[in-house]
């Protein structure tokens, strides 16, 4: 069974440019999470989906960040415009239902120059 | 609010030596506690979790952790370190059994010397 797949693995963009990350969760997993991991820090939750619904987006900076999960499967996280401080690893995770183990993807490492 | 403190951002041990990674938590409700491992350029992998059953939890790769409520600690141990254990380790806390909504510590990098 394939794990959580994220793309791209690495992305370098200039500040003020837009960027998007894609996540394909494990098949059948209803819950999907996006985490932000700054260098030398633990991950921090950005947003959590239950199927298509964003049930917890309190930590998502809505002025520049947006996310969607169409049809309750794949998800996209977007930043527009990107700032230097957005350089980090963006992790996606999924779980079958709330309360079960979450599986993490390899992450997308974003560098904003 | 919940929080996690990992004592020591870097720990170095010799191969075959005891591994001890420290984690203290703060929670106003009975917590659920987790240890994750992250290898270079990889996602996080669950090592073990405490969910109010036995206080001594055994995980994968020979790791275990003991929940001590009186000390608000959940330290990770392994009797004998292997070179393959070199990685970053994260302790995390949750208010529920939802392992997705986690609050992570800052991580401890484990170095294993031959």
Interface residues (C-beta under 8 A of the other chain):
Chain A: X3 X4 X31 X33 X40 X41 X42 X43 X44 X45 X48 X56 X91 X93 X95 X98 X99 X100 X101 X102 X103 X104 X105 X106 X107
Chain B: X4 X9 X41 X42 X43 X44 X45 X46 X49 X90 X92 X96 X97 X98 X99 X100 X101 X102 X104 X105 X106 X107
